[in-house]
Amino acid sequence: MGYYPKALERLVLELGKLPGIGEKTAQRLAFHIINLSEEEISSLTEALTTAKTKIILCEKCFSITDKDICDICGNPNRDQQTICVVQNSRDIFAVEKTREYNGLYHVLHGAISPLEGIGPQDIKARELLLRIGENDIQEVIMATNATVEGEATAMYLGNLIKPLGVKVTRLAKGIPIGADLEYTDEITLIKAFEGRNTI
């Protein structure tokens, strides 16, 4: 990229480090940014700095928040006996969009992956067990990703939680709405057959 001025080249390089941003998108964003007014640049810079300095982890569920206790954990109208375990905070926002779940959450901040050197001590597994032990939790819903790591994490945590007398469930898996069988992979089809319902 030696044809760009060094400042623009650096901006493209930094933007390209963001997830899902390829070189072309980074270039488009960089050109857009340099064409912003001083006021718009100042507002963008302030938003980035504020987000980085103000966003913390909730003391209870470990989701991102700007308070000690997030709005979900602090809401007494939510089901205080059910915890949905997710891998990251983005998963919470996806579940909340459905408006079907009214319990609490616990964010692991990852999944067990021996190949990457990530063990139970590297995620918020211990904190989950403490939370279950200190509260009247009746059900823990494992909503980790449907990957090898997500499945291993769900099984590992389930084996630790079941002896505590708490019901452990897993989100159903199967063929997504609108999908064609011919394009569905074998694992998804197997899970769909295993989780079939009576109609």
Secondary structure, DSSP 8 states (H G I E B T S, - for coil): -TTS-HHHHHHHHHHTTSTT--HHHHHHHHHHHHTS-HHHHHHHHHHHHHHHHH-EE-TTT--EESSSS-TTTT-TTS-TTEEEEESSHHHHHHHHHHT---SEEEE-SS--BGGGTB-GGGTTHHHHHHHHHHTT--EEEE---SSHHHHHHHHHHHHHHGGGT-EEEE------TT--GGGS-HHHHHHHHHT----
